Amino acid sequence: MTNYLDFERPLAEIEGKAEELRAMARQNEEMDIEQEAAALDAKARTMLGDLYGDLTAWRKCQVARHPDRPHCRDYISALFTEYTPLAGDRNFADDHAVMGGLARLGDQPVMVIGQEKGNDTKSRIEHNFGMARPEGYRKAIRLMELADKFGLPVVTLVDTPGAYPGKGAEERGQSEAIARSTETCLAIGVPLISVIVGEGGSGGAVAFASANRVAMLEHSVYSVITPEGCASILWKDAEKMREAAEAMRVTAQDLHQLKVIDRIIPEPMGGAHRDRDATIAAVGKAITAMLAELSGKSGKSLIKDRRQKFLDMGTKGLAA
């Protein structure tokens, strides 16, 4: 069953009618409805192209949050072999919002780390909707330091609305854990690749994405705060999230233009959720290409380039 977003309702009606016709034909084999169903399919494809050909920033936020988009676990299962999960921060607990471990991407051994949102009610609660607690960031730190020790490239998959803001998380040092995870990203002497596959929210995303190469899926978003949160602060009205999304420039296209990210990974027409396999394959191809770009660079060079990349943000072109 397809989950349709609000702006896809006209498309839902057309595809629903086509499916109804085919269901009627399955019940009555004498009915010949293929011509009518094919016409509806063609109309739906045209409408899909129109809808996704010019998405607003807010609609991209909706697509980035679509429950059927591939999540971290899906990418790890499909792209990496010999995945060996590593758990716990060796301090407090294991945070299920963050998953990671040793794996192979083709013949290349890597450390893969990502935020997992879950795909149904039970798993979303288990993974806290991808919102990591301090122990999640400390787990990521431990895995990055382990990768650095053994000379393994690190691949991070970002998909979070932000770090968990609960009382317990704050008591256990949430901001310190995020800052130290960001610091670790900037300090390790191995290639660090980050892909934003859905939402890249706030410091909770930056703590995984302070990388040598940062890529975004075409309809993913990356911002310091959610549009709803921004609207609540600036206009005291969360319903102004559309205006906030436009003003914040959260889209992959805006961020690539601003040189915040390095690469945009195309999605199938209609978004990643309409062709999960093609999306996952495109992400795998991009990760392989970015790792190849960094191959052979020394640890000192990787650290220097990574730090300079972030120091340069917002400064280039100001003199002109």
C-alpha positions in Angstrom: 0.0 0.0 0.0 1.4 3.4 -1.1 1.6 6.1 1.5 0.7 9.4 -0.2 1.8 12.8 1.0 -0.7 15.7 1.2 0.3 17.3 -2.1 0.0 13.9 -3.8 -3.7 13.5 -3.2 -4.7 14.1 -6.9 -2.1 11.5 -7.9 -3.6 9.1 -5.3 -7.0 9.4 -6.9 -5.8 8.5 -10.3 -3.6 5.6 -9.3 -6.4 4.4 -7.0 -8.9 4.4 -10.0 -6.4 2.4 -12.1 -6.0 -0.2 -9.4 -9.8 -0.4 -8.9 -10.2 -1.2 -12.6 -7.5 -3.9 -12.5 -9.1 -5.4 -9.3 -12.5 -5.5 -11.1 -10.8 -7.2 -14.1 -9.3 -9.8 -11.8 -12.7 -10.7 -10.5 -14.3 -10.8 -13.9 -11.9 -12.1 -16.6 -14.3 -11.1 -19.4 -13.7 -7.4 -18.7 -11.2 -5.6 -20.9 -10.0 -2.6 -19.0 -6.4 -2.5 -19.9 -6.7 0.5 -22.3 -8.5 2.6 -19.7 -6.0 1.5 -17.0 -3.1 2.3 -19.2 -4.5 5.8 -19.9 -4.8 6.4 -16.2 -1.2 5.2 -15.7 0.0 7.6 -18.3 -1.9 10.5 -16.7 -0.4 9.5 -13.3 3.1 9.5 -14.7 2.6 12.9 -16.2 1.2 14.2 -12.9 4.1 12.6 -10.9 6.6 14.4 -13.2 4.8 17.7 -12.7 4.6 17.4 -9.0 8.3 16.4 -8.5 9.7 18.5 -11.2 9.4 21.7 -9.1 9.1 20.8 -5.4 9.0 23.6 -2.9 11.4 23.4 0.1 8.5 22.4 2.4 7.4 19.6 0.1 11.0 18.4 0.0 10.8 18.3 3.8 7.8 16.1 3.5 9.4 13.8 1.0 12.5 13.5 3.2 10.3 12.4 6.1 8.3 9.9 4.0 7.9 6.7 6.1 8.7 4.4 3.2 12.1 6.0 2.3 15.0 3.6 2.8 16.6 3.9 6.2 20.0 3.2 7.6 19.4 -0.5 8.2 18.2 -0.8 4.6 21.4 0.7 3.2 23.6 -1.4 5.4 21.8 -4.6 4.5 21.9 -3.9 0.7 25.3 -2.3 0.2 27.6 -3.7 2.9 28.7 -7.3 3.4 30.2 -9.0 6.5 28.5 -6.3 8.7 29.4 -6.9 12.3 27.4 -4.6 14.6 29.2 -3.0 17.6 27.1 -1.9 20.5 27.4 0.4 23.5 29.3 3.5 24.5 31.3 1.7 27.3 29.9 4.2 29.7 26.1 4.1 30.1 24.1 2.1 27.6 23.5 1.1 24.0 21.5 3.7 22.1 19.4 2.0 19.4 18.9 5.3 17.5 22.5 4.9 16.4 23.8 1.7 14.7 27.2 0.9 13.4 29.9 -1.6 13.0 32.6 -3.1 10.8 31.7 -4.1 7.2 32.9 -4.3 3.7 31.8 -2.1 0.7 32.9 -4.3 -2.1 36.4 -5.2 -1.3 37.0 -2.2 1.0 36.7 -2.7 4.7 35.0 0.2 6.4 33.3 1.4 9.6 29.7 2.3 8.8 27.7 4.4 11.3 24.2 5.8 11.0 21.0 6.9 12.6 18.0 4.5 12.3 14.4 5.8 12.5 12.6 2.5 12.3 9.9 1.5 9.9 6.8 0.7 12.0 5.5 1.8 15.4 7.4 -0.8 17.4 10.8 -0.2 15.7 10.3 3.6 15.7 9.9 3.5 19.5 12.8 1.2 19.8 15.0 3.5 17.8 13.5 6.7 19.3 12.6 7.9 15.8 16.3 8.4 15.0 16.9 10.9 17.8 20.1 9.9 19.5 20.9 10.3 23.2 24.4 11.1 24.5 25.3 7.5 24.6 24.5 7.3 20.9 27.1 10.0 20.1 29.6 8.4 22.4 29.1 5.1 20.6 29.8 6.9 17.3 32.9 8.4 18.9 34.1 5.0 20.0 33.6 3.5 16.5 35.3 6.4 14.7 38.3 6.2 17.0 38.4 2.4 16.5 38.3 3.0 12.7 41.1 5.6 13.0 43.2 3.1 15.0 43.0 0.4 12.3 43.1 2.7 9.3 39.5 2.1 8.2 37.5 4.7 6.2 34.3 5.8 8.0 30.9 6.0 6.2 28.1 7.8 8.0 24.4 7.7 7.0 22.5 10.7 8.4 18.8 10.6 9.0 17.6 12.4 12.1 15.2 15.2 13.0 17.8 16.2 15.6 19.3 14.9 18.9 16.9 13.8 21.6 16.0 16.8 23.8 14.7 14.9 26.8 15.6 15.6 30.4 17.7 12.4 30.9 19.7 13.2 27.7 20.5 16.7 29.0 21.5 15.3 32.4 24.0 12.9 30.8 25.6 15.7 28.8 23.9 15.8 25.4 25.6 19.0 24.1 29.0 17.8 25.3 28.5 14.5 23.5 27.5 16.2 20.3 30.4 18.6 20.4 32.9 15.8 21.1 31.5 13.7 18.2 31.9 16.7 15.9 35.4 17.1 17.2 36.2 13.4 16.6 34.9 13.7 13.0 37.4 16.6 12.4 40.3 14.8 14.1 40.4 11.2 12.7 43.1 10.6 10.1 41.1 8.3 7.8 38.6 9.2 5.0 35.2 10.2 6.3 32.2 10.1 4.0 28.7 11.3 5.0 25.5 10.9 3.1 22.3 12.6 4.2 19.6 10.1 3.2 16.5 11.8 4.8 16.6 14.5 7.4 19.8 16.1 8.5 18.6 17.9 11.6 20.6 20.3 13.8 23.8 19.3 15.7 22.5 15.8 15.8 23.4 15.6 12.1 26.5 17.7 12.1 28.0 15.4 14.7 28.0 12.7 12.0 28.5 14.8 8.9 31.7 16.9 9.6 33.2 14.9 6.8 35.7 15.1 3.9 32.8 14.6 1.5 29.2 15.3 2.3 26.5 14.1 -0.2 22.7 14.5 0.0 19.9 12.6 -1.7 18.1 14.8 -4.1 15.0 15.3 -1.9 16.7 15.1 1.5 17.0 18.2 3.7 19.8 19.5 6.0 19.3 22.4 8.4 20.1 23.8 11.9 16.5 23.3 13.0 13.3 21.9 11.6 11.1 24.4 9.7 8.4 24.0 12.3 10.9 24.8 15.1 12.2 27.8 13.2 8.7 29.1 12.6 7.8 28.7 16.3 10.8 30.8 17.3 10.7 33.5 14.7 7.0 33.9 14.1 5.6 32.2 17.2 3.6 30.1 14.8 4.6 26.6 13.7 2.1 26.8 10.8 4.5 29.2 9.0 6.8 26.2 8.4 6.5 26.7 4.6 8.0 30.2 4.8 10.6 29.0 7.2 11.7 26.1 4.9 12.1 28.5 2.0 14.1 31.1 4.1 16.4 28.5 5.6 17.5 27.0 2.3 17.3 23.5 3.5 17.3 21.7 0.2 20.2 19.7 -1.4 20.2 22.1 -4.4 20.5 25.2 -2.2 23.2 23.6 0.0 25.2 22.5 -3.0 25.1 26.0 -4.4 26.3 27.3 -1.0 29.1 24.7 -1.0 27.9 23.2 2.2 27.7 19.8 0.5 29.8 18.3 -2.3 27.4 16.1 -4.2 23.7 15.6 -4.9 22.6 12.0 -5.5 19.6 11.7 -7.9 16.4 10.0 -6.7 13.9 8.1 -8.9 11.0 10.1 -10.1 8.5 10.4 -7.2 11.2 10.1 -4.5 13.4 7.4 -3.0 10.3 5.6 -1.6 9.0 4.8 -5.1 12.1 2.8 -6.1 14.1 1.9 -3.0 16.5 -0.5 -4.8 17.5 2.2 -7.4 18.0 4.7 -4.6 20.2 2.4 -2.5 22.2 1.5 -5.6 22.8 5.2 -6.4 23.9 5.9 -2.8 26.3 2.9 -3.0 27.8 4.2 -6.3 28.3 7.7 -4.8 30.0 6.4 -1.7 32.4 4.3 -3.8 33.2 7.3 -5.9 33.8 9.6 -2.9 36.1 7.0 -1.3 38.1 6.7 -4.5 38.6 10.5 -4.5 40.2 10.3 -1.1 42.2 7.1 -1.7 45.9 7.5 -1.1 45.7 10.7 0.9 47.7 10.9 4.1 46.0 11.2 7.5 47.4 14.7 7.9 46.2 15.8 4.5 42.7 14.4 5.2 42.5 16.2 8.5 43.7 19.5 7.1 41.4 19.3 4.1 38.4 18.4 6.2 39.0 21.2 8.7 39.6 23.8 5.9 36.4 22.7 4.2 34.4 23.8 7.2 36.4 26.9 7.9 35.8 28.1 4.4 32.0 27.9 4.6 30.4 31.3 4.4 33.7 33.1 3.7 34.4 32.5 0.1 33.2 35.4 -2.1 32.7 37.8 0.8 35.7 40.0 -0.2 34.1 40.6 -3.6 
